[in-house]
Amino acid sequence: MWKRDEAVRPASQPPAAPQPPAPVAAAVSGPRPETSHQMEKDIVNIGKSVVIKGELNGSEDLTIEGHVEGTIQLKDNVLTIGANGRIKAQVFAKSVIVLGEVTGNVTAS
């Protein structure tokens, strides 16, 4: 009365033989290629909705898409003024890339 019907029960399959582990390639321990100093630097972004008034100093590459008024000093770094960037400042940087608008003196060394 309460027995299971043996015909409905799936036939059990024998367990599959375990597969041998895949060989792992040995790590090559040689000198690593040096990453250029420029690639290790962080690039900081100032978004287009940000407005800064005053002095802006830093030791990282900087991209400005917003508005900055005052002084920008990045003497050892690259300053990029993006297409949306509006700058009214004295600018001192290693390199300056202008895609937006700058009013003021720009000094790049």
N, C-alpha and C positions, 0 to 999 in steps of 0.2 A: 504494500500500500504506500509506504513512504520511500521506497527504493528509487534510486535514479535509474533512468533508462540508459543502459550501457551504449546504445547506438547513438545517442545524442552527445555523449562525452567524446571530446577530440582525442585522437590517438596520440600518445606521448611519443616524442622523438628522442632518440638518444642524444646526449649532450655532444656538441661539436668539439672537436679536438682543439685545444688552445693553440693560438697562433704564436710563433716565436716573435719576440719584440723586434721592431725595426731597428736596423743599425743607426747609430747616431754618429754624425760626422764629428771628428775631433776638432776642437777649436784651435785655430792657428794663433799661436802666441808670438806675434811679430810686432814690430813698432807700428803704432797707430799713426795714421796720417794726421799731421798737425792741422787743426782748424785755424783759419786765419783769424787774427785778432778782431777784425771788423765783424765777422760772423758771430762772435761770442757776445757782442754788445746787444743790450736790449734796446728796442725802439719804443718810445713812449708816444702815445697818441693823445691829442687834445681834440675832443669831438667838436662838431660844428655848432652845438648848442651851448658851448662853454665860453664864458667871457672872463678874462683875467685883466686886472688893472694893477700895475706895480712892477716889481722886479721878478724876473724868472731866471733862475740859475740852475744848472744841472750838469751831470757828468754822463749822460746817456744821449743817444741820438733822439731827436724829437721831431714829430710831425704835428703841425698845427692845422686844424680844419676850422677852428673857431676864431674868436676875436681876442687879440692881445694888445694892450696899450701900456707902454712904459719902457722897460729895458729887458732885453733877452741876452743872456751870456751863456754860451755853450762853446767855450774856447777850444776844447779838444774834441768836439763832436759835430755831427752833421745836423743842420736844421732844414727841414722841408716845410714849406708853406704850401699846404694843399690848395686845390682849386676853390674850396669854400673859405680858405683862410683870409682874414683881414687883419693886417698888422699895422699899428701906428706906434713904432718903437725905434730905439737905438738897438741895433742887432750886432752882436759879436759872436762869431762861430768859426769853426775850422772850415766848413763848407756850407753854403746856403743854396738851396734849390727853391725857386719861386715859381709856383703855379697859380697862386692867388694874387693878392694885392698887398703892397708894402708902401707905407709912407714913413720916411725917416732914413737915417743913415745905416747902411749895411757894410760891415767890415768882416771879410773872410780871410783867414790866413792859410 
